[in-house]
Amino acid sequence: RFQQTGLLYRVIPAGGYLPRKDYWSFYDMRQVWNATIYRDYMTRNIVLVYYLRMAAEYADSDKDYALSILRAAEEIDPKNSGLPYEIGKILLSKGDYQKAAEEFRKAIKMRVDSAKAHNNLGYALAKMGEREAAMKEYLLAIRYDPDYYLARNNLAVLLINQSRYAEAAEQYRTIIQRNPKHAKAYFDLGRIY
């Protein structure tokens, strides 16, 4: 018998039991890792997806373990721009802004048009007190994705902190214009006045 989840199969021995529903979330692919599997492009991608899912699972509860999983994923696919981005997000949540900025810069080097990476780099820079550099990153994020409201919101917060209220209000108006149901933008715009 076989049990399938996505592209992963597990052999169920005769008289064996089916695993818990969340079995695939906790299954460690390193148990079946070998040189033949490593050379198989499809299997490498499956393992990479598995590592990303595991890192997401542990990102809140055990950040160091999530980072180690993502570092292992980097060994599998060092050219994947999503990995430094995910590592940077975890480092941001740990408060390690310098290392997070380095990871976001790596992600941007691999994929220049990543609005999310530019936004998060801007956030890390703002937390380190580098406001002008942060503003440039927010503007790049908006340039690559004009509808990315989080970059506009972060830019508006930075502008408010610099007492540039008219420019911040313009960012909130743009958010509202693009998404009239965005309640937080209305609230933040009202706080300016």
C-alpha positions as CSV (number, residue, x, y, z in Angstrom):
1,R,0.0,0.0,0.0
2,F,1.0,3.6,-0.6
3,Q,-0.1,6.8,0.9
4,Q,0.3,9.9,-1.3
5,T,0.4,13.6,-0.3
6,G,1.2,15.8,-3.2
7,L,4.2,14.2,-4.9
8,L,5.5,12.4,-1.8
9,Y,4.8,8.7,-1.3
10,R,5.3,6.6,1.8
11,V,5.2,2.9,1.8
12,I,2.7,1.5,4.4
13,P,3.8,-2.0,5.4
14,A,1.3,-4.8,5.4
15,G,-0.6,-4.7,8.6
16,G,0.8,-1.2,9.2
17,Y,-1.1,1.9,10.3
18,L,-1.7,5.1,8.4
19,P,0.1,8.0,10.0
20,R,-1.5,11.0,11.7
21,K,-3.0,13.7,9.4
22,D,-0.1,16.0,10.1
23,Y,2.5,13.3,9.4
24,W,3.9,15.1,6.3
25,S,4.5,18.3,8.2
26,F,6.9,16.5,10.5
27,Y,8.4,13.9,8.2
28,D,12.1,14.4,7.9
29,M,13.3,14.0,4.3
30,R,16.9,13.7,5.6
31,Q,16.0,10.1,6.6
32,V,15.9,9.1,2.9
33,W,18.6,11.5,1.6
34,N,21.4,10.0,-0.5
35,A,23.6,10.9,-3.4
36,T,21.2,9.5,-6.0
37,I,18.3,11.5,-4.7
38,Y,20.5,14.7,-4.5
39,R,21.2,14.5,-8.2
40,D,17.5,14.2,-9.1
41,Y,16.2,17.7,-10.0
42,M,12.6,16.9,-9.2
43,T,13.4,15.3,-5.8
44,R,15.6,18.3,-4.9
45,N,12.7,20.6,-5.6
46,I,10.3,18.4,-3.5
47,V,12.8,18.5,-0.6
48,L,13.2,22.3,-1.0
49,V,9.4,22.7,-0.7
50,Y,9.4,20.4,2.3
51,Y,12.1,22.5,4.0
52,L,10.2,25.7,3.2
53,R,7.1,24.3,4.8
54,M,9.0,23.1,7.9
55,A,10.7,26.5,8.3
56,A,7.2,28.2,8.1
57,E,5.9,25.7,10.7
58,Y,8.7,26.6,13.1
59,A,9.2,30.3,12.3
60,D,7.1,31.4,15.3
61,S,8.0,28.8,17.9
62,D,11.7,28.0,17.2
63,K,13.3,30.6,15.1
64,D,16.8,29.1,15.3
65,Y,15.6,25.7,14.1
66,A,13.7,27.4,11.3
67,L,16.9,29.3,10.3
68,S,18.9,26.0,10.3
69,I,16.2,24.4,8.0
70,L,16.5,27.4,5.6
71,R,20.3,27.2,5.6
72,A,20.0,23.5,4.7
73,A,17.6,24.5,1.9
74,E,20.2,27.0,0.7
75,E,22.7,24.2,0.3
76,I,20.2,22.4,-2.0
77,D,19.4,25.5,-4.1
78,P,21.9,28.4,-3.6
79,K,20.4,30.4,-6.5
80,N,16.9,30.5,-5.1
81,S,16.1,34.2,-4.3
82,G,13.2,33.2,-2.0
83,L,15.5,31.6,0.6
84,P,17.5,34.7,1.6
85,Y,14.2,36.5,1.7
86,E,12.7,33.9,4.1
87,I,15.9,33.9,6.2
88,G,15.8,37.7,6.4
89,K,12.2,37.6,7.6
90,I,13.1,35.3,10.5
91,L,16.1,37.5,11.3
92,L,13.8,40.5,11.3
93,S,11.4,38.8,13.7
94,K,14.4,38.0,16.0
95,G,15.4,41.7,16.0
96,D,18.7,41.0,14.2
97,Y,18.3,43.9,11.7
98,Q,21.9,43.9,10.4
99,K,21.9,40.3,9.4
100,A,18.3,40.6,8.0
101,A,19.5,43.5,5.8
102,E,22.3,41.4,4.5
103,E,19.9,38.6,3.6
104,F,17.5,41.0,1.9
105,R,20.4,42.4,-0.1
106,K,21.3,38.9,-1.3
107,A,17.7,38.3,-2.3
108,I,17.6,41.6,-4.2
109,K,20.9,40.8,-5.9
110,M,19.3,37.5,-7.2
111,R,16.0,39.2,-8.1
112,V,16.1,43.0,-8.4
113,D,12.4,43.5,-8.9
114,S,11.3,41.9,-5.6
115,A,9.1,44.5,-4.0
116,K,8.8,42.5,-0.8
117,A,12.6,42.2,-0.4
118,H,13.0,45.9,-1.0
119,N,10.2,46.7,1.5
120,N,11.7,44.4,4.2
121,L,15.2,45.8,3.6
122,G,13.7,49.2,4.0
123,Y,12.1,48.1,7.3
124,A,15.4,46.7,8.6
125,L,17.3,49.9,7.6
126,A,14.7,52.0,9.3
127,K,15.0,50.0,12.5
128,M,18.8,50.6,12.3
129,G,18.2,54.3,12.0
130,E,19.2,54.6,8.3
131,R,16.0,56.5,7.3
132,E,17.2,57.9,3.9
133,A,18.3,54.4,2.8
134,A,15.0,53.0,4.1
135,M,13.0,55.5,2.1
136,K,14.9,54.6,-1.1
137,E,14.1,50.9,-0.6
138,Y,10.4,51.7,0.1
139,L,10.2,53.8,-3.1
140,L,11.8,51.0,-5.0
141,A,9.3,48.5,-3.6
142,I,6.5,50.8,-4.7
143,R,8.1,51.3,-8.1
144,Y,8.2,47.5,-8.7
145,D,4.7,46.9,-7.3
146,P,2.5,50.1,-7.1
147,D,-0.3,48.2,-5.4
148,Y,2.0,46.9,-2.6
149,Y,0.2,48.7,0.2
150,L,2.6,47.6,3.0
151,A,5.5,49.4,1.3
152,R,3.3,52.5,1.0
153,N,2.3,52.2,4.7
154,N,5.9,51.8,5.8
155,L,6.9,54.8,3.8
156,A,4.1,56.8,5.3
157,V,5.1,55.9,8.8
158,L,8.7,56.9,8.0
159,L,7.4,60.2,6.6
160,I,5.3,60.8,9.7
161,N,8.4,60.2,11.9
162,Q,10.1,63.0,9.9
163,S,7.1,65.3,10.4
164,R,6.4,65.2,6.6
165,Y,2.6,64.8,7.1
166,A,1.4,65.9,3.7
167,E,3.5,63.3,2.0
168,A,2.4,60.6,4.4
169,A,-1.2,61.6,3.8
170,E,-0.7,61.3,0.1
171,Q,0.6,57.7,0.5
172,Y,-2.5,56.8,2.6
173,R,-4.7,58.4,-0.1
174,T,-3.1,56.3,-2.7
175,I,-3.7,53.1,-0.7
176,I,-7.3,54.1,-0.3
177,Q,-7.6,55.0,-4.0
178,R,-6.2,51.6,-5.0
179,N,-8.2,49.7,-2.3
180,P,-11.2,51.6,-1.0
181,K,-11.9,48.9,1.6
182,H,-8.6,49.2,3.3
183,A,-9.8,50.3,6.7
184,K,-6.4,50.7,8.3
185,A,-5.4,53.3,5.7
186,Y,-8.5,55.4,6.5
187,F,-7.7,55.1,10.2
188,D,-4.0,56.1,9.7
189,L,-5.0,59.0,7.4
190,G,-7.4,60.2,10.1
191,R,-4.6,60.1,12.7
192,I,-2.5,62.5,10.6
193,Y,-5.3,65.2,10.8
